[in-house]
Amino acid sequence: MYNGMDIVKNYIQPLNLFEFGDYVYYEFIYKYEYPDILIYSFIGSKQNNYQTLFNRSEGIINDLDGGPNILPRTIKDDNTILSMVDALTLKNHVASEEFKNSTPKFPKKKKELEKLAASLKETDNPVLVLVSLKE
């Protein structure tokens, strides 16, 4: 006889699903055996061959400005993903060697991110992150 946790171990559990423009975002629990919980996210195109699967805890690498990795939460419109990052997390990331040694695609945006982080207090509200996809 199965108990509830035995059943949970055998199935993928959906967490978040949304469409935006040509894309579908699907977030799910792949493995739930406490304390090992694996959550993955998938982004795929409905029109072309683009697909990516990533570990939710790692997020999407932010090579635009070198900021923290992007963890999609929802969408703004057909071309914009919304995410957020805690003020303290952002401040710590900008102070890290990883950030200092990063070479983002938009160095000017990296400087702007440094200014933003310097203006934040540890107790400030989370920072909203908007990421526009290539058209």
C-alpha positions as YAML, in Angstrom:
chain: A
units: angstrom
residues:
- id: 1
  name: MET
  ca: [0.00, 0.00, 0.00]
- id: 2
  name: TYR
  ca: [1.28, 3.45, -0.94]
- id: 3
  name: ASN
  ca: [1.25, 6.41, 1.33]
- id: 4
  name: GLY
  ca: [1.08, 9.92, -0.14]
- id: 5
  name: MET
  ca: [4.85, 10.42, -0.25]
- id: 6
  name: ASP
  ca: [5.39, 7.16, -2.14]
- id: 7
  name: ILE
  ca: [3.02, 8.35, -4.86]
- id: 8
  name: VAL
  ca: [4.72, 11.76, -5.08]
- id: 9
  name: LYS
  ca: [8.09, 10.08, -5.74]
- id: 10
  name: ASN
  ca: [6.79, 8.44, -8.91]
- id: 11
  name: TYR
  ca: [5.33, 11.39, -10.80]
- id: 12
  name: ILE
  ca: [6.36, 14.72, -12.23]
- id: 13
  name: GLN
  ca: [4.52, 17.49, -10.38]
- id: 14
  name: PRO
  ca: [3.67, 20.68, -12.29]
- id: 15
  name: LEU
  ca: [4.42, 23.97, -10.53]
- id: 16
  name: ASN
  ca: [4.09, 26.72, -13.11]
- id: 17
  name: LEU
  ca: [2.96, 26.89, -16.73]
- id: 18
  name: PHE
  ca: [2.50, 29.89, -18.99]
- id: 19
  name: GLU
  ca: [2.66, 30.89, -22.64]
- id: 20
  name: PHE
  ca: [4.24, 34.06, -23.96]
- id: 21
  name: GLY
  ca: [4.39, 34.86, -27.64]
- id: 22
  name: ASP
  ca: [5.83, 31.85, -29.44]
- id: 23
  name: TYR
  ca: [7.07, 30.22, -26.21]
- id: 24
  name: VAL
  ca: [5.87, 27.91, -23.46]
- id: 25
  name: TYR
  ca: [7.37, 27.90, -19.96]
- id: 26
  name: TYR
  ca: [6.85, 24.82, -17.80]
- id: 27
  name: GLU
  ca: [8.25, 24.36, -14.30]
- id: 28
  name: PHE
  ca: [7.98, 21.01, -12.54]
- id: 29
  name: ILE
  ca: [9.26, 18.88, -9.68]
- id: 30
  name: TYR
  ca: [11.16, 15.95, -11.16]
- id: 31
  name: LYS
  ca: [12.32, 14.26, -7.97]
- id: 32
  name: TYR
  ca: [10.80, 14.68, -4.54]
- id: 33
  name: GLU
  ca: [12.63, 12.57, -2.00]
- id: 34
  name: TYR
  ca: [13.28, 14.85, 0.94]
- id: 35
  name: PRO
  ca: [15.82, 16.41, 1.27]
- id: 36
  name: ASP
  ca: [16.57, 15.89, -2.45]
- id: 37
  name: ILE
  ca: [14.08, 17.94, -4.42]
- id: 38
  name: LEU
  ca: [14.89, 18.52, -8.09]
- id: 39
  name: ILE
  ca: [12.93, 21.26, -9.82]
- id: 40
  name: TYR
  ca: [13.43, 21.83, -13.54]
- id: 41
  name: SER
  ca: [12.15, 24.44, -15.95]
- id: 42
  name: PHE
  ca: [11.58, 24.10, -19.67]
- id: 43
  name: ILE
  ca: [11.24, 26.85, -22.27]
- id: 44
  name: GLY
  ca: [10.30, 25.81, -25.77]
- id: 45
  name: SER
  ca: [9.17, 27.47, -28.97]
- id: 46
  name: LYS
  ca: [5.90, 26.48, -30.59]
- id: 47
  name: GLN
  ca: [7.10, 27.63, -34.03]
- id: 48
  name: ASN
  ca: [10.80, 26.79, -34.32]
- id: 49
  name: ASN
  ca: [13.20, 24.29, -32.85]
- id: 50
  name: TYR
  ca: [14.26, 26.25, -29.72]
- id: 51
  name: GLN
  ca: [14.14, 24.27, -26.46]
- id: 52
  name: THR
  ca: [16.00, 24.57, -23.18]
- id: 53
  name: LEU
  ca: [15.80, 22.63, -19.94]
- id: 54
  name: PHE
  ca: [17.49, 24.01, -16.84]
- id: 55
  name: ASN
  ca: [17.72, 23.34, -13.13]
- id: 56
  name: ARG
  ca: [15.34, 25.78, -11.43]
- id: 57
  name: SER
  ca: [17.74, 26.39, -8.54]
- id: 58
  name: GLU
  ca: [20.39, 27.59, -11.02]
- id: 59
  name: GLY
  ca: [18.13, 29.64, -13.29]
- id: 60
  name: ILE
  ca: [19.04, 31.05, -16.69]
- id: 61
  name: ILE
  ca: [22.57, 32.46, -16.87]
- id: 62
  name: ASN
  ca: [22.44, 36.24, -17.03]
- id: 63
  name: ASP
  ca: [25.11, 37.09, -19.58]
- id: 64
  name: LEU
  ca: [23.42, 40.39, -20.45]
- id: 65
  name: ASP
  ca: [24.66, 42.47, -17.49]
- id: 66
  name: GLY
  ca: [26.34, 39.82, -15.32]
- id: 67
  name: GLY
  ca: [23.58, 40.02, -12.73]
- id: 68
  name: PRO
  ca: [22.14, 37.10, -10.79]
- id: 69
  name: ASN
  ca: [20.75, 34.23, -12.83]
- id: 70
  name: ILE
  ca: [17.19, 34.73, -14.03]
- id: 71
  name: LEU
  ca: [14.41, 32.71, -12.39]
- id: 72
  name: PRO
  ca: [11.19, 33.25, -14.42]
- id: 73
  name: ARG
  ca: [8.11, 33.91, -12.27]
- id: 74
  name: THR
  ca: [5.54, 35.08, -14.82]
- id: 75
  name: ILE
  ca: [5.22, 37.25, -17.92]
- id: 76
  name: LYS
  ca: [4.44, 40.89, -18.67]
- id: 77
  name: ASP
  ca: [3.51, 40.40, -22.32]
- id: 78
  name: ASP
  ca: [4.29, 38.11, -25.25]
- id: 79
  name: ASN
  ca: [7.95, 39.11, -25.23]
- id: 80
  name: THR
  ca: [8.86, 39.84, -21.58]
- id: 81
  name: ILE
  ca: [9.64, 37.47, -18.70]
- id: 82
  name: LEU
  ca: [9.35, 38.79, -15.14]
- id: 83
  name: SER
  ca: [11.66, 37.72, -12.37]
- id: 84
  name: MET
  ca: [12.76, 39.20, -9.06]
- id: 85
  name: VAL
  ca: [15.80, 39.18, -6.84]
- id: 86
  name: ASP
  ca: [16.07, 40.09, -3.15]
- id: 87
  name: ALA
  ca: [17.98, 43.30, -2.48]
- id: 88
  name: LEU
  ca: [20.53, 41.53, -0.27]
- id: 89
  name: THR
  ca: [21.06, 38.80, -2.88]
- id: 90
  name: LEU
  ca: [21.67, 41.44, -5.54]
- id: 91
  name: LYS
  ca: [24.10, 43.38, -3.34]
- id: 92
  name: ASN
  ca: [26.03, 40.20, -2.49]
- id: 93
  name: HIS
  ca: [26.15, 39.13, -6.14]
- id: 94
  name: VAL
  ca: [27.48, 42.50, -7.31]
- id: 95
  name: ALA
  ca: [30.16, 42.35, -4.58]
- id: 96
  name: SER
  ca: [31.22, 38.83, -5.64]
- id: 97
  name: GLU
  ca: [34.33, 37.91, -7.62]
- id: 98
  name: GLU
  ca: [32.10, 36.14, -10.14]
- id: 99
  name: PHE
  ca: [30.40, 39.45, -10.97]
- id: 100
  name: LYS
  ca: [33.60, 41.49, -10.90]
- id: 101
  name: ASN
  ca: [35.27, 39.07, -13.32]
- id: 102
  name: SER
  ca: [32.25, 38.71, -15.62]
- id: 103
  name: THR
  ca: [32.28, 40.02, -19.18]
- id: 104
  name: PRO
  ca: [28.62, 40.60, -20.05]
- id: 105
  name: LYS
  ca: [27.28, 41.38, -23.51]
- id: 106
  name: PHE
  ca: [26.33, 44.88, -22.33]
- id: 107
  name: PRO
  ca: [29.09, 46.36, -20.12]
- id: 108
  name: LYS
  ca: [27.14, 49.62, -19.75]
- id: 109
  name: LYS
  ca: [24.26, 47.67, -18.18]
- id: 110
  name: LYS
  ca: [26.75, 46.08, -15.77]
- id: 111
  name: LYS
  ca: [27.76, 49.57, -14.57]
- id: 112
  name: GLU
  ca: [24.09, 50.49, -14.14]
- id: 113
  name: LEU
  ca: [23.54, 47.33, -12.11]
- id: 114
  name: GLU
  ca: [26.47, 48.27, -9.85]
- id: 115
  name: LYS
  ca: [24.89, 51.70, -9.25]
- id: 116
  name: LEU
  ca: [21.52, 50.12, -8.49]
- id: 117
  name: ALA
  ca: [23.05, 47.65, -6.02]
- id: 118
  name: ALA
  ca: [24.96, 50.46, -4.29]
- id: 119
  name: SER
  ca: [21.72, 52.41, -3.85]
- id: 120
  name: LEU
  ca: [19.89, 49.50, -2.17]
- id: 121
  name: LYS
  ca: [19.62, 48.73, 1.52]
- id: 122
  name: GLU
  ca: [19.66, 45.09, 2.61]
- id: 123
  name: THR
  ca: [16.06, 45.42, 3.81]
- id: 124
  name: ASP
  ca: [14.66, 46.96, 0.60]
- id: 125
  name: ASN
  ca: [11.92, 45.22, -1.33]
- id: 126
  name: PRO
  ca: [12.94, 42.74, -4.04]
- id: 127
  name: VAL
  ca: [14.08, 44.18, -7.36]
- id: 128
  name: LEU
  ca: [11.82, 43.41, -10.31]
- id: 129
  name: VAL
  ca: [13.72, 42.05, -13.32]
- id: 130
  name: LEU
  ca: [12.24, 42.32, -16.82]
- id: 131
  name: VAL
  ca: [13.87, 40.33, -19.61]
- id: 132
  name: SER
  ca: [12.80, 40.94, -23.19]
- id: 133
  name: LEU
  ca: [13.33, 38.09, -25.61]
- id: 134
  name: LYS
  ca: [14.85, 38.49, -29.04]
- id: 135
  name: GLU
  ca: [12.27, 38.89, -31.74]
...
